Amino acid sequence: MPETRETFELLKNYVDQLPIGLVLFDSKKSIISWNKYAINILEIKEEDFKKNDLGLLKSQISEVLSSDKSFDKELIGLSKPLKARKVLAEDKNIILIISEAHQEAIGEMSHELRRPITNIKTLTESLLLGAKNDPETARKFLEQVNNEVDRLTRLINELINLSKIRSGKLSQEKKKISLKLKVDEAIKLLQGIADKNKIKIVNEVPEQYQIFADSEQIDHVIQNLIENALKYSPEGSIVNIKPGPVPGSFQVDDTGIGISDSEVPKIFDRFYRVDRTRAKGSSGLGLSIVKNVVDLHGGRIEVKSKQGNGSSFIIYLPID
Ligand code: ADP
């Protein structure tokens, strides 16, 4: 039986024509072969493949290779969204398949954008057909139109943000930052929502505590996590922000509705919402952006949550 490597080399001409990226690794996760398409779509030079140097993608690809289960990982920092998946060959060689996720993403986005537009159309048509003559109904419908426009705006802003992050167009300038100040700024912005929901936000971060991050991008992470904690917590509860278990980490804790074990791995997917009807006014994009930013920082996120018992989102960032 020829080994995977030999078969791969024998079929190299054919493999090079495939519209899918293939990279072959040995059991020690060193690259042993690849096809042309992989070089193109990964935007890596052939010499770098030879040197086993995957640059920025290194940690993302080793995450795929290290997982026991077959799972898709979105590769970010490239000019187009890609998905990587591990396949284990019989002789313990590993083939990484890289495919373009672009089409799929466009499909999802169009679907999400159509919903508020359909709602606006229905509401305005009803108004024109006569609902406008009853002031109370007219007011209610216009309020709903207003909410749908807000949702659409939020969705579009988040999509722009996400595409900037994923295409690597968002430049990153990491420096030491006072976490307490960042959290205070985020609280200021979100105080209105907190007051409306009667929730208290407590910043427990000590004055001298520092993280190493891009200032603007980390704002997005902090705001998103606090906003979620406010959205998914009951009136009268408290949201706490404090340093995490190791230097450079931090966490946002709430005592809200929590997330079940089976849902936790899915919440970072684009457009995923645990219960579409419950998460009214949400886009399902927030955590996908958070994860992309944390990945770009070379960090990771841990979620500790029990349904009905609150959630903790812990962000681990490298300290330099
Ligand atoms: P959304 O705009 O829907 O909040 P996110 O990507 O931020 O989108 O979150 C995805 C889903 O994860 C949410 O719809 C919600 O079901 C769940 N979720 C996120 N944060 C929390 C939290 N703090 N408590 C409970 N559920 C949460």
Residues whose N, C-alpha, C, O or C-beta is under 5 A from the ligand:
A	BS01	ADP	N228 A229 Y232 G256 I257 G258 I259 I267 Y272 R273 V274 D275 A279 S282 S283 G284 L285 G286 L287 S288 S311
